[in-house]
Amino acid sequence: MRVVGEELQCTEDNGEAWIEVRGLRFRVGVGNYGRLLERLAGLGYRVERSRSHTWVVARKPCDEAVSEVARMVEEVMNEEKEEEGRVGNKSCNPADIQGIANSVVNRVSSLIPSLKDVVDEVAINLEAGNHVVLLGGPGSGKTLILDAIYEASSNPLYINMADASAAGIEDLIIEAGCFDVILLDEVDKAKNVALSPLLQLLDHGGKLRITKSGKTTVIEAPWVRAVAAANPFNPRLRASNWWIPLMDRFVPIEAPQPSVDEVVAFMSKVANTEMPGWVRELIEKYVDALTLRKAEQSAKYIATSMRRGKSEEVVRARVERILQTTRAITTKSK
């Protein structure tokens, strides 16, 4: 593996260079990130994605591939500076819903095929001007869809509602300034007061007035669409009157649990290697505690351990222990 600074990591596998590029979003900006991937595709790179990683892959040595990607990064950033010099500040524009939908369908359905209909429903509602909330248990792929939308959008605003406050959300909105899609994860864990600025923004056609330290900022984004993710309604955790304001503003879309076959295929895909036969048995045994994030972690652990020469018996025992601990913790938290 070759690491360049803290940005480009390259691994050679079967004569191909795999460069992790998702971290470049924060250097080049989300909008330019899409342009960068298009440029690299034009140079013959293919794009491979897992739940939490994006690689560009080409049949060439890491040194050559890393240099080429770094050169493309500099070109894209220099072009942005030239455009800013010509036209001033970047203007805010509506999201390219069709473009986002195509990208998300391709990425998500390649990992979990049963989610294709869910993504189609999300796209139709966003195109119709609706906000949507994805409802499903842990491991159903809700966050996978949010991640895919984030990567495909030009100016997304992501908020994890589990630890968000109203003041913190207002700060994020002001700092972002320009956004076309709002992504709200773990909405079912949000504090009542934290929902206030978001509900106001969605209620008033994308307009929100924020006053801080005597200074008033007016946010206007009439085209903005919101996609939220939440666990299903549980009367023991939230009263029905807490859900009513959300359901009034969002179209609910249920995300089904992926099948065992899909989870096995997903693990092979994200680890870039075939999973041993016993993986299916563990998935069936611990399916109630297995999220896609945990499946990805387990798959990468299995692939790395096997590559380092550990026996399958040792690896299986360790993975089962991980899943046992996960089940115990999640059961106690319910």
C-alpha positions, 0 to 999 in steps of 0.5 A, a space after each residue: 500500500 502506498 499512502 500520499 499525505 493523508 488523502 490518497 491510499 493505493 493498494 495493488 491487487 491482481 495488477 490493478 491499482 485501487 485508490 480510495 478517493 472518497 476523502 477527496 470530497 473534503 479537499 475539492 468540494 462535493 460538487 467538484 468531486 463529481 467532476 473529478 470522478 467523471 474526469 478519471 472515468 474518461 481516463 479509463 478508471 472504473 469506480 467501485 463503491 462500498 457502503 463507506 468507501 469509494 475507489 477508482 481502479 485502473 490496471 497500472 502500478 500504484 505510483 502511476 495511478 496516484 500521480 495521475 489522480 493527484 494531477 486531476 485533483 489539481 486540475 479540477 481545483 485550478 478550474 474552480 479558482 478560474 471560474 470563481 474569478 470570472 463569475 464571483 461566488 458560486 450560485 445555489 441551484 436546485 438539485 439534479 434529481 434525475 442525475 442523483 437518482 441514476 447515480 444512487 440506483 447504480 450504487 445502491 442496487 449493486 450492493 443491495 438489489 432489493 433497495 432499487 424500488 426504494 430508491 426509485 420511490 425516493 427519486 419520484 417523490 423528490 422530483 414531485 417536490 416532496 420530502 421523504 423519510 426512510 423507515 426501517 430497522 437497523 441493517 435495512 440500508 437507510 444510511 447506505 441510501 443517505 450516503 449515496 445521495 450525499 456523494 451524488 449531490 452537488 451541495 448536500 447538508 448532512 445532519 445526524 439528529 441523534 446528538 443535534 441541537 437547534 442552535 447547532 443545526 442553525 449553525 450548520 445551515 448558516 455555515 453551509 449557506 448553499 445546499 440542495 438536499 438535506 440529509 437527516 439521519 437517526 431522526 427518531 432519536 432527535 430531541 423535540 426542540 432540535 426539530 424546530 428549525 428544520 420544520 420551519 425551513 420545510 414549512 416555509 418553502 425553504 426560507 428560514 430566519 436565524 438570529 444570533 448575537 443580534 444579527 439576523 440571517 435569512 436562508 432562502 432555498 425554495 428548491 431544497 428537498 429533505 431525505 430523512 432516515 428513522 427506525 420504525 415508530 415505537 410507542 415505548 420510545 416516542 409518543 405518537 404525537 411526536 411523529 405526527 409533525 414529521 409524518 405531515 411533512 415527509 412521505 414515509 418509504 419503508 426500506 425492507 431488510 436485505 435477504 441473507 443472500 444479499 448480505 453475503 454478496 454485500 460482504 464479498 463486494 465490500 471486502 473484494 473477496 469471496 466470503 467463506 461458507 460459514 459466513 452464511 451460517 453466522 448471518 442467519 444466526 445473528 441476523 437480528 443484530 447485524 447492520 450493514 455497517 457491522 457486516 462491512 466491518 466483519 467482511 473486512 476483518 475476515 478478508 484481512 485475517 485470511 490474507 495474513 494467514 489466520 486459520 478459518 476456525 480462529 477467524 470464525 470464532 472471533 467474528 462470532 464473538 464480535 456479533 455476540 457482543 453486538 447482540 448483547 449491547 443492542 438487546 440491552 439498549 432496547 
